[in-house]
């Protein structure tokens, strides 16, 4: 017969607990212990899973940061190469522009030098032609002046000869009157005035002929 705590005497120990079949029972029971153990194991599993998850997240974050750094380095390398190519292309462009400028300057220099040479040749030819024309005009003027002055020079010589003859006649006369001396002096003065006028006319004619010759040479 199974006794219970109620059947025990007051003040006495109830004794171990028994089940309905009278078998002693454990407190807590194995199933409770199993549940507790399962709960603890579950918590351990959760903690391990959480730790594993944290490690995976940390690894993923670390790998992502490494990939970001690699991407940054790759981007920096690409940017550096691109900038180097840009600088190279810009240098080539500037060199091409500079070469074109140098070629243009050289071409302009050659053209200017050719023009200067042509102009110098033309000026030399013009100077030679003008010199020849002036020389020819001088010769022509000299000939014309000589031809124009020939009658004047002949007249001067005739006057001088007449003067010499009159002086000879005067010296041959032993006695001459005052009237004759005055007439001779007047005649000599007239001869000298005529000579001066003829010389002045000759110079004027020569200057006019020379001026006309030079004008014709410059406007040829």
KETOR-763495 format. One line per 5 residues: their letters; for each residue x, y, z of N, C-alpha, C, CB. Coordinates in Angstrom, 2 decimals. Glycine has a CB too. Layout:
<sites>
A	X Y Z X Y Z X Y Z X Y Z; ...
</sites>
This chain:
<sites>
XXXXX	0.85 -1.18 0.00 0.00 0.00 0.00 0.88 1.22 0.00 -0.96 0.01 1.21; 0.57 2.12 -0.87 1.38 3.32 -0.99 0.92 4.33 0.02 1.32 3.90 -2.41; 1.88 4.84 0.72 1.57 5.86 1.71 1.86 7.20 1.12 2.37 5.65 3.00; 1.20 8.17 1.58 1.41 9.56 1.11 1.76 10.41 2.29 0.14 10.13 0.39; 2.04 11.65 1.94 2.40 12.59 3.00 1.24 12.83 3.94 2.88 13.91 2.40
XXXXX	0.07 12.71 3.38 -1.08 12.95 4.24 -1.28 11.83 5.23 -2.34 13.13 3.42; -0.81 10.61 4.80 -0.98 9.48 5.71 0.09 9.41 6.81 -0.96 8.20 4.93; 1.14 10.17 6.62 2.21 10.15 7.62 1.78 10.91 8.85 3.52 10.74 7.06; 2.45 10.54 9.89 2.09 11.16 11.17 2.60 12.57 11.20 2.66 10.37 12.36; 1.90 13.36 11.95 2.36 14.74 12.07 3.72 14.79 12.70 1.38 15.58 12.88
XXXXX	4.61 15.67 12.06 5.94 15.87 12.60 6.95 14.87 12.11 5.90 15.82 14.06; 6.55 13.86 11.32 7.50 12.86 10.82 7.89 13.21 9.39 6.90 11.42 10.89; 9.02 12.64 8.88 9.52 12.91 7.52 8.61 12.23 6.52 10.99 12.41 7.34; 8.32 12.94 5.40 7.41 12.31 4.44 8.06 11.20 3.67 6.88 13.32 3.48; 9.43 11.20 3.59 10.11 10.15 2.87 10.20 10.49 1.40 9.40 8.83 3.06
XXXXX	10.82 9.61 0.65 10.98 9.89 -0.79 9.65 9.82 -1.50 11.97 8.90 -1.44; 9.57 10.63 -2.56 8.34 10.64 -3.34 8.30 9.42 -4.23 8.22 11.93 -4.19; 7.10 8.89 -4.44 6.91 7.72 -5.27 5.85 8.06 -6.31 6.51 6.46 -4.42; 5.89 7.27 -7.38 4.88 7.49 -8.40 3.65 6.67 -8.05 5.40 7.12 -9.81; 2.71 6.56 -8.95 1.47 5.86 -8.65 1.66 4.37 -8.54 0.46 6.14 -9.69
XXXXX	2.79 3.95 -9.08 3.05 2.51 -8.93 3.87 2.22 -7.70 3.77 1.97 -10.16; 4.20 3.26 -6.99 4.96 3.10 -5.77 6.46 3.15 -5.98 4.60 1.84 -5.12; 6.85 3.44 -7.15 8.29 3.54 -7.43 8.78 4.94 -7.05 8.60 3.24 -8.94; 9.96 4.96 -6.41 10.46 6.30 -6.06 10.72 7.14 -7.34 11.78 6.17 -5.20; 10.43 8.38 -7.23 10.61 9.31 -8.38 11.77 10.25 -8.08 9.29 10.13 -8.66
XXXXX	12.37 10.72 -9.18 13.48 11.67 -9.05 12.95 13.09 -9.21 14.58 11.38 -10.11; 13.58 14.00 -8.50 13.19 15.41 -8.56 14.44 16.24 -8.81 12.47 15.86 -7.25; 14.64 16.88 -9.93 13.65 16.88 -11.05 13.74 15.57 -11.81 13.90 18.08 -12.02; 12.77 15.42 -12.62 12.66 14.17 -13.36 13.63 14.19 -14.53 11.21 13.94 -13.86; 14.02 13.08 -15.13 14.97 13.02 -16.26 14.50 13.82 -17.47 15.21 11.58 -16.67
XXXXX	13.16 13.79 -17.66 12.70 14.56 -18.83 12.91 16.04 -18.63 11.22 14.28 -19.11; 12.77 16.48 -17.34 13.03 17.91 -17.08 14.51 18.19 -17.27 12.59 18.30 -15.64; 15.32 17.28 -16.76 16.76 17.47 -16.97 17.12 17.46 -18.45 17.56 16.39 -16.24; 16.47 16.58 -19.19 16.71 16.53 -20.62 16.31 17.85 -21.30 15.95 15.35 -21.25; 15.16 18.36 -20.85 14.71 19.63 -21.42 15.69 20.76 -21.07 13.30 19.97 -20.91
XXXXX	16.13 20.74 -19.80 17.09 21.77 -19.38 18.37 21.64 -20.17 17.38 21.67 -17.86; 18.83 20.39 -20.29 20.06 20.16 -21.06 19.89 20.56 -22.52 20.49 18.69 -20.97; 18.70 20.24 -23.06 18.43 20.62 -24.45 18.39 22.14 -24.60 17.10 20.01 -24.93; 17.79 22.79 -23.56 17.75 24.26 -23.62 19.14 24.86 -23.53 16.89 24.81 -22.50; 19.95 24.31 -22.62 21.32 24.80 -22.53 22.11 24.57 -23.81 22.02 24.14 -21.37
XXXXX	21.90 23.35 -24.37 22.59 23.04 -25.63 22.12 23.98 -26.74 22.35 21.58 -26.05; 20.81 24.28 -26.68 20.29 25.21 -27.71 20.91 26.58 -27.54 18.76 25.31 -27.63; 21.05 27.02 -26.32 21.68 28.32 -26.10 23.14 28.31 -26.53 21.57 28.71 -24.63; 23.82 27.19 -26.21 25.21 27.07 -26.67 25.27 27.11 -28.20 25.85 25.77 -26.13; 24.32 26.36 -28.80 24.30 26.36 -30.28 24.03 27.78 -30.82 23.21 25.38 -30.81
XXXXX	23.10 28.46 -30.15 22.78 29.83 -30.60 23.99 30.75 -30.43 21.58 30.39 -29.81; 24.65 30.61 -29.24 25.83 31.44 -29.04 26.91 31.11 -30.06 26.36 31.26 -27.63; 27.10 29.81 -30.32 28.10 29.42 -31.32 27.72 29.92 -32.71 28.28 27.89 -31.33; 26.42 29.79 -33.03 25.95 30.28 -34.34 26.13 31.79 -34.44 24.47 29.90 -34.56; 25.80 32.47 -33.32 25.97 33.93 -33.34 27.44 34.31 -33.49 25.39 34.56 -32.06
XXXXX	28.31 33.58 -32.76 29.74 33.85 -32.88 30.23 33.55 -34.28 30.53 33.04 -31.86; 29.73 32.38 -34.82 30.11 32.04 -36.18 29.61 33.08 -37.18 29.58 30.65 -36.56; 28.39 33.54 -36.93 27.83 34.59 -37.80 28.65 35.87 -37.71 26.37 34.87 -37.44; 29.01 36.22 -36.47 29.82 37.43 -36.30 31.18 37.28 -37.00 30.02 37.72 -34.81; 31.76 36.07 -36.87 33.04 35.84 -37.55 32.86 35.92 -39.07 33.63 34.48 -37.16
XXXXX	31.76 35.36 -39.57 31.51 35.42 -41.02 31.29 36.87 -41.47 30.29 34.56 -41.39; 30.51 37.62 -40.66 30.28 39.03 -41.01 31.60 39.81 -40.99 29.26 39.67 -40.04; 32.40 39.54 -39.93 33.69 40.23 -39.85 34.58 39.86 -41.03 34.39 39.89 -38.54; 34.57 38.56 -41.41 35.38 38.12 -42.55 34.88 38.77 -43.84 35.36 36.59 -42.68; 33.53 38.77 -43.97 32.96 39.40 -45.17 33.31 40.88 -45.21 31.43 39.21 -45.21
XXXXX	33.19 41.55 -44.05 33.54 42.97 -44.00 35.02 43.18 -44.31 33.20 43.56 -42.62; 35.86 42.29 -43.74 37.30 42.39 -44.01 37.59 42.16 -45.49 38.08 41.38 -43.15; 36.96 41.11 -46.05 37.15 40.85 -47.48 36.63 42.02 -48.32 36.43 39.54 -47.88; 35.50 42.59 -47.91 34.93 43.72 -48.65 35.86 44.94 -48.59 33.54 44.08 -48.10; 36.42 45.16 -47.39 37.36 46.28 -47.28 38.61 46.03 -48.13 37.76 46.50 -45.81
XXXXX	39.07 44.78 -48.14 40.22 44.46 -49.00 39.87 44.69 -50.47 40.67 42.99 -48.78; 38.67 44.24 -50.86 38.24 44.46 -52.24 38.09 45.95 -52.54 36.91 43.74 -52.50; 37.58 46.71 -51.55 37.48 48.16 -51.75 38.86 48.79 -51.94 36.77 48.82 -50.56; 39.82 48.35 -51.10 41.17 48.88 -51.25 41.78 48.49 -52.60 42.07 48.38 -50.10; 41.54 47.21 -53.00 42.03 46.79 -54.32 41.36 47.61 -55.43 41.76 45.29 -54.53
XXXXX	40.03 47.83 -55.27 39.32 48.63 -56.27 39.85 50.06 -56.30 37.81 48.63 -55.98; 40.13 50.62 -55.10 40.68 51.97 -55.05 42.05 52.03 -55.72 40.79 52.46 -53.60; 42.89 51.00 -55.41 44.21 50.98 -56.04 44.09 50.80 -57.55 45.06 49.85 -55.45; 43.16 49.93 -57.98 42.95 49.74 -59.42 42.46 51.04 -60.07 41.95 48.60 -59.68; 41.50 51.67 -59.39 40.98 52.94 -59.92 42.08 54.00 -59.98 39.80 53.44 -59.06
XXXXX	42.91 54.05 -58.91 44.00 55.01 -58.92 45.00 54.71 -60.03 44.71 55.01 -57.57; 45.28 53.40 -60.24 46.17 53.02 -61.33 45.61 53.38 -62.69 46.47 51.55 -61.28; 44.30 53.09 -62.86 43.65 53.43 -64.14 43.65 54.94 -64.35 42.21 52.89 -64.19; 43.32 55.68 -63.27 43.32 57.14 -63.38 44.72 57.67 -63.70 42.80 57.78 -62.08; 45.75 57.07 -63.05 47.12 57.51 -63.31 47.51 57.22 -64.76 48.09 56.82 -62.34
XXXXX	47.16 56.01 -65.24 47.47 55.69 -66.63 46.73 56.62 -67.59 47.11 54.23 -66.94; 45.45 56.88 -67.25 44.66 57.75 -68.10 45.22 59.17 -68.11 43.20 57.77 -67.64; 45.63 59.64 -66.92 46.23 60.97 -66.86 47.56 61.02 -67.60 46.42 61.39 -65.40; 48.34 59.91 -67.49 49.60 59.86 -68.23 49.34 59.91 -69.74 50.38 58.58 -67.88; 48.33 59.17 -70.18 47.99 59.20 -71.61 47.47 60.57 -72.01 46.95 58.12 -71.94
XXXXX	46.67 61.17 -71.11 46.19 62.52 -71.41 47.36 63.51 -71.53 45.20 62.99 -70.32; 48.29 63.41 -70.56 49.46 64.30 -70.62 50.27 64.04 -71.88 50.34 64.11 -69.39; 50.43 62.76 -72.23 51.17 62.43 -73.45 50.48 62.99 -74.69 51.34 60.92 -73.59; 49.14 62.80 -74.75 48.40 63.33 -75.89 48.44 64.86 -75.91 46.94 62.86 -75.85; 48.34 65.48 -74.73 48.41 66.94 -74.67 49.79 67.44 -75.10 48.08 67.44 -73.24
XXXXX	50.83 66.70 -74.67 52.19 67.06 -75.09 52.34 66.92 -76.61 53.22 66.18 -74.38; 51.79 65.82 -77.15 51.83 65.63 -78.60 51.07 66.74 -79.32 51.26 64.26 -78.98; 49.91 67.12 -78.76 49.12 68.18 -79.39 49.89 69.51 -79.37 47.77 68.34 -78.67; 50.49 69.82 -78.20 51.26 71.06 -78.10 52.48 71.03 -79.02 51.70 71.30 -76.66; 53.12 69.84 -79.09 54.27 69.71 -79.99 53.85 69.91 -81.43 54.94 68.34 -79.81
XXXXX	52.67 69.34 -81.79 52.17 69.52 -83.17 51.87 70.98 -83.45 50.91 68.66 -83.40; 51.22 71.64 -82.48 50.93 73.08 -82.66 52.23 73.86 -82.78 50.08 73.63 -81.48; 53.20 73.52 -81.91 54.49 74.21 -81.96 55.19 73.95 -83.28 55.38 73.77 -80.79; 55.10 72.70 -83.76 55.72 72.38 -85.05 55.07 73.17 -86.18 55.63 70.89 -85.34; 53.72 73.27 -86.12 53.01 74.05 -87.14 53.43 75.52 -87.06 51.48 73.92 -86.97
XXXXX	53.53 76.03 -85.83 53.94 77.43 -85.66 55.36 77.64 -86.19 53.86 77.85 -84.18; 56.25 76.70 -85.86 57.63 76.81 -86.35 57.67 76.74 -87.86 58.51 75.71 -85.74; 56.85 75.80 -88.42 56.80 75.70 -89.88 56.25 76.97 -90.51 55.95 74.50 -90.30; 55.22 77.53 -89.89 54.65 78.78 -90.42 55.67 79.92 -90.34 53.37 79.17 -89.64; 56.38 79.99 -89.19 57.40 81.03 -89.05 58.51 80.83 -90.07 57.98 81.04 -87.63
XXXXX	58.93 79.58 -90.25 59.98 79.30 -91.22 59.51 79.63 -92.64 60.42 77.84 -91.14; 58.24 79.24 -92.94 57.68 79.55 -94.25 57.58 81.05 -94.47 56.32 78.92 -94.43; 57.12 81.75 -93.42 57.03 83.21 -93.53 58.41 83.83 -93.69 56.33 83.81 -92.29; 59.41 83.25 -92.98 60.77 83.77 -93.11 61.30 83.55 -94.52 61.69 83.11 -92.09; 61.04 82.34 -95.06 61.50 82.04 -96.42 60.84 82.97 -97.42 61.21 80.58 -96.79
XXXXX	59.49 83.14 -97.25 58.77 84.03 -98.17 59.29 85.45 -98.05 57.25 83.98 -97.89; 59.48 85.91 -96.79 59.99 87.27 -96.58 61.39 87.42 -97.16 59.99 87.62 -95.09; 62.22 86.38 -96.97 63.58 86.45 -97.52 63.55 86.47 -99.04 64.41 85.27 -97.03; 62.64 85.64 -99.62 62.51 85.65 -101.07 62.02 87.00 -101.57 61.55 84.54 -101.53; 61.04 87.56 -100.87 60.55 88.88 -101.26 61.64 89.93 -101.11 59.33 89.27 -100.42
XXXXX	62.40 89.82 -100.00 63.48 90.79 -99.79 64.53 90.66 -100.90 64.13 90.58 -98.41; 64.87 89.39 -101.25 65.84 89.20 -102.32 65.31 89.74 -103.65 66.19 87.72 -102.46; 64.02 89.43 -103.92 63.42 89.94 -105.16 63.39 91.45 -105.17 62.00 89.39 -105.34; 63.00 92.03 -104.02 62.96 93.49 -103.93 64.36 94.08 -104.07 62.33 93.93 -102.61; 65.34 93.43 -103.42 66.71 93.92 -103.54 67.20 93.85 -104.98 67.65 93.13 -102.62
XXXXX	66.85 92.71 -105.65 67.23 92.58 -107.06 66.57 93.64 -107.91 66.88 91.19 -107.58; 65.25 93.84 -107.65 64.53 94.87 -108.40 65.10 96.25 -108.12 63.05 94.84 -108.05; 65.39 96.51 -106.82 65.97 97.81 -106.49 67.35 97.99 -107.13 66.08 97.96 -104.99; 68.13 96.90 -107.13 69.45 96.98 -107.76 69.31 97.23 -109.25 70.24 95.71 -107.50; 68.36 96.47 -109.87 68.14 96.66 -111.30 67.63 98.08 -111.59 67.14 95.63 -111.83
XXXXX	66.69 98.53 -110.72 66.17 99.89 -110.92 67.27 100.92 -110.72 65.02 100.16 -109.96; 68.11 100.68 -109.68 69.21 101.61 -109.44 70.19 101.63 -110.61 69.94 101.25 -108.15; 70.49 100.41 -111.13 71.39 100.35 -112.28 70.78 101.04 -113.49 71.73 98.90 -112.62; 69.47 100.76 -113.72 68.81 101.39 -114.85 68.76 102.90 -114.67 67.40 100.84 -115.03; 68.44 103.34 -113.44 68.40 104.78 -113.19 69.78 105.40 -113.33 67.84 105.05 -111.79
XXXXX	70.80 104.67 -112.84 72.16 105.18 -112.98 72.54 105.31 -114.45 73.15 104.27 -112.24; 72.16 104.28 -115.23 72.46 104.34 -116.66 71.69 105.48 -117.33 72.11 103.00 -117.32; 70.41 105.62 -116.92 69.62 106.70 -117.50 70.18 108.07 -117.13 68.17 106.59 -117.05; 70.57 108.20 -115.85 71.15 109.48 -115.42 72.46 109.74 -116.16 71.38 109.48 -113.89; 73.28 108.67 -116.29 74.54 108.84 -117.01 74.30 109.21 -118.47 75.37 107.57 -116.92
XXXXX	73.31 108.49 -119.06 72.98 108.81 -120.45 72.43 110.23 -120.56 71.96 107.80 -121.02; 71.58 110.59 -119.57 71.06 111.96 -119.58 72.17 112.97 -119.37 69.98 112.13 -118.50; 73.14 112.61 -118.50 74.26 113.53 -118.29 75.08 113.72 -119.56 75.17 113.01 -117.17; 75.31 112.58 -120.24 76.08 112.67 -121.49 75.32 113.49 -122.53 76.39 111.27 -122.05; 73.99 113.17 -122.62 73.18 113.92 -123.58 73.13 115.39 -123.22 71.76 113.35 -123.65
XXXXX	72.97 115.64 -121.89 72.93 117.03 -121.44 74.26 117.73 -121.69 72.56 117.10 -119.96; 75.33 116.99 -121.42 76.65 117.59 -121.65 76.86 117.91 -123.13 77.76 116.64 -121.16; 76.42 116.96 -123.99 76.54 117.21 -125.42 75.69 118.39 -125.85 76.15 115.97 -126.22; 74.41 118.38 -125.34 73.52 119.49 -125.70 74.05 120.81 -125.16 72.11 119.24 -125.18; 74.59 120.77 -123.92 75.13 121.99 -123.34 76.35 122.47 -124.11 75.50 121.76 -121.88
XXXXX	77.18 121.49 -124.52 78.36 121.88 -125.30 77.95 122.49 -126.62 79.27 120.66 -125.54; 76.91 121.85 -127.24 76.43 122.41 -128.50 75.79 123.78 -128.31 75.42 121.46 -129.15; 75.06 123.94 -127.15 74.43 125.23 -126.91 75.45 126.31 -126.55 73.40 125.10 -125.79; 76.52 125.89 -125.87 77.51 126.88 -125.45 78.54 127.18 -126.53 78.22 126.39 -124.21; 78.59 126.34 -127.56 79.59 126.57 -128.61 79.45 127.94 -129.25 79.49 125.49 -129.68
XXXXX	78.20 128.34 -129.66 78.10 129.68 -130.25 78.43 130.77 -129.24 76.69 129.91 -130.80; 78.03 130.55 -127.98 78.32 131.56 -126.98 79.82 131.69 -126.75 77.62 131.22 -125.67; 80.49 130.54 -126.68 81.93 130.58 -126.50 82.63 131.24 -127.69 82.48 129.17 -126.28; 82.10 130.97 -128.90 82.67 131.60 -130.09 82.48 133.11 -130.04 82.03 131.03 -131.37; 81.26 133.52 -129.58 81.02 134.95 -129.48 81.94 135.60 -128.46 79.57 135.21 -129.11
XXXXX	82.16 134.88 -127.33 83.07 135.40 -126.31 84.48 135.52 -126.87 83.07 134.49 -125.06; 84.90 134.49 -127.59 86.23 134.54 -128.18 86.35 135.69 -129.18 86.56 133.21 -128.86; 85.25 135.88 -129.96 85.28 137.00 -130.92 85.38 138.32 -130.19 84.03 136.98 -131.82; 84.60 138.45 -129.09 84.67 139.69 -128.32 86.06 139.91 -127.73 83.63 139.68 -127.21; 86.63 138.82 -127.19 87.98 138.94 -126.63 88.98 139.34 -127.72 88.40 137.60 -125.97
XXXXX	88.81 138.70 -128.88 89.73 139.05 -129.98 89.58 140.51 -130.38 89.49 138.15 -131.19; 88.32 140.97 -130.45 88.09 142.38 -130.76 88.70 143.28 -129.71 86.59 142.65 -130.89; 88.52 142.85 -128.41 89.10 143.63 -127.32 90.62 143.70 -127.45 88.71 143.02 -125.97; 91.23 142.54 -127.74 92.68 142.52 -127.90 93.13 143.40 -129.06 93.18 141.10 -128.10; 92.34 143.35 -130.15 92.70 144.18 -131.31 92.60 145.65 -130.96 91.79 143.85 -132.52
XXXXX	91.53 146.00 -130.25 91.36 147.40 -129.87 92.47 147.83 -128.93 89.99 147.63 -129.22; 92.84 146.93 -128.00 93.93 147.29 -127.10 95.24 147.44 -127.88 94.09 146.23 -126.00; 95.41 146.56 -128.90 96.62 146.68 -129.72 96.65 147.97 -130.52 96.74 145.50 -130.67; 95.48 148.31 -131.05 95.42 149.56 -131.79 95.68 150.75 -130.87 94.07 149.72 -132.47; 95.15 150.61 -129.63 95.37 151.70 -128.68 96.84 151.84 -128.33 94.54 151.47 -127.41
XXXXX	97.49 150.72 -128.14 98.89 150.79 -127.78 99.76 151.27 -128.94 99.37 149.42 -127.29; 99.27 151.00 -130.18 100.05 151.43 -131.35 99.97 152.93 -131.57 99.57 150.71 -132.59; 98.97 153.53 -131.11 98.84 154.98 -131.22 99.65 155.65 -130.13 97.37 155.42 -131.15; 100.41 156.58 -130.54 101.23 157.28 -129.57 100.40 158.25 -128.77 102.36 158.01 -130.25; 99.51 158.89 -129.44 98.69 159.89 -128.77 97.24 159.49 -128.96 98.96 161.32 -129.33
XXXXX	96.50 159.47 -127.94 95.07 159.20 -128.02 94.34 160.22 -127.19 94.73 157.76 -127.53; 93.24 160.52 -127.63 92.46 161.54 -126.92 91.72 160.92 -125.76 91.47 162.21 -127.88; 91.24 161.74 -124.88 90.45 161.28 -123.73 89.16 160.65 -124.17 90.16 162.44 -122.78; 88.61 161.15 -125.25 87.35 160.58 -125.77 87.55 159.16 -126.23 86.80 161.43 -126.92; 88.67 158.90 -126.87 88.93 157.53 -127.33 89.11 156.58 -126.15 90.16 157.49 -128.22
XXXXX	89.81 157.04 -125.10 89.99 156.18 -123.93 88.66 155.87 -123.25 90.94 156.84 -122.95; 87.81 156.89 -123.19 86.50 156.65 -122.57 85.68 155.68 -123.41 85.72 157.98 -122.40; 85.73 155.86 -124.70 84.97 154.96 -125.57 85.48 153.53 -125.44 85.06 155.41 -127.03; 86.83 153.41 -125.34 87.40 152.07 -125.18 87.00 151.45 -123.85 88.92 152.12 -125.30; 86.99 152.24 -122.82 86.58 151.72 -121.51 85.13 151.28 -121.52 86.79 152.77 -120.42
XXXXX	84.29 152.10 -122.17 82.87 151.74 -122.26 82.72 150.45 -123.05 82.04 152.87 -122.91; 83.49 150.36 -124.16 83.41 149.16 -124.97 83.84 147.94 -124.19 84.26 149.30 -126.22; 84.91 148.07 -123.41 85.37 146.94 -122.59 84.32 146.54 -121.55 86.69 147.30 -121.89; 83.68 147.55 -120.95 82.64 147.26 -119.97 81.47 146.53 -120.62 82.15 148.54 -119.31; 81.12 146.98 -121.82 80.03 146.30 -122.53 80.40 144.87 -122.86 79.66 147.06 -123.81
XXXXX	81.66 144.68 -123.27 82.11 143.32 -123.59 82.06 142.43 -122.36 83.54 143.34 -124.18; 82.54 142.94 -121.22 82.51 142.15 -119.98 81.09 141.85 -119.55 83.25 142.89 -118.86; 80.18 142.85 -119.70 78.78 142.60 -119.35 78.17 141.54 -120.25 77.96 143.90 -119.45; 78.52 141.61 -121.54 78.00 140.60 -122.49 78.53 139.22 -122.13 78.40 140.96 -123.94; 79.82 139.15 -121.75 80.38 137.87 -121.34 79.68 137.32 -120.09 81.88 138.02 -121.07
XXXXX	79.39 138.18 -119.15 78.72 137.74 -117.92 77.31 137.25 -118.23 78.66 138.88 -116.89; 76.61 138.01 -119.08 75.24 137.59 -119.43 75.26 136.26 -120.17 74.54 138.66 -120.30; 76.20 136.09 -121.08 76.27 134.83 -121.82 76.59 133.66 -120.91 77.31 134.93 -122.94; 77.49 133.88 -119.94 77.80 132.81 -118.98 76.59 132.46 -118.12 78.97 133.23 -118.09; 75.86 133.52 -117.69 74.66 133.27 -116.88 73.62 132.52 -117.68 74.08 134.60 -116.35
XXXXX	73.41 132.95 -118.97 72.46 132.24 -119.83 72.88 130.79 -120.04 72.34 132.96 -121.19; 74.17 130.57 -120.21 74.65 129.20 -120.40 74.38 128.34 -119.16 76.16 129.20 -120.71; 74.63 128.91 -117.97 74.36 128.16 -116.75 72.88 127.85 -116.58 74.87 128.93 -115.54; 72.03 128.84 -116.91 70.58 128.62 -116.79 70.14 127.53 -117.75 69.79 129.92 -117.07; 70.62 127.61 -119.00 70.25 126.59 -119.99 70.74 125.21 -119.55 70.84 126.94 -121.38
XXXXX	71.96 125.14 -119.03 72.48 123.85 -118.57 71.66 123.29 -117.41 73.95 123.99 -118.15; 71.28 124.15 -116.45 70.46 123.69 -115.32 69.11 123.20 -115.78 70.29 124.81 -114.29; 68.49 123.92 -116.73 67.17 123.50 -117.24 67.26 122.16 -117.96 66.58 124.57 -118.19; 68.28 122.03 -118.79 68.44 120.77 -119.53 68.72 119.61 -118.59 69.59 120.88 -120.55; 69.57 119.84 -117.56 69.86 118.78 -116.60 68.63 118.40 -115.79 70.98 119.21 -115.66
XXXXX	67.84 119.42 -115.36 66.62 119.12 -114.61 65.62 118.34 -115.43 65.97 120.40 -114.13; 65.45 118.69 -116.70 64.53 117.95 -117.57 65.02 116.53 -117.77 64.39 118.66 -118.93; 66.32 116.34 -117.89 66.85 115.00 -118.09 66.62 114.13 -116.87 68.34 115.06 -118.42; 66.89 114.69 -115.67 66.68 113.92 -114.44 65.21 113.60 -114.23 67.21 114.70 -113.23; 64.33 114.58 -114.50 62.90 114.33 -114.37 62.44 113.22 -115.31 62.11 115.61 -114.64
XXXXX	62.93 113.27 -116.53 62.55 112.22 -117.49 63.10 110.87 -117.08 63.05 112.58 -118.91; 64.30 110.86 -116.48 64.88 109.57 -116.05 64.08 108.97 -114.89 66.36 109.75 -115.63; 63.64 109.80 -113.91 62.90 109.28 -112.76 61.47 108.89 -113.12 62.89 110.30 -111.63; 60.90 109.47 -114.13 59.52 109.18 -114.51 59.44 108.35 -115.77 58.75 110.46 -114.70; 60.53 107.64 -116.05 60.53 106.79 -117.24 59.71 105.53 -116.99 61.98 106.42 -117.64
</sites>
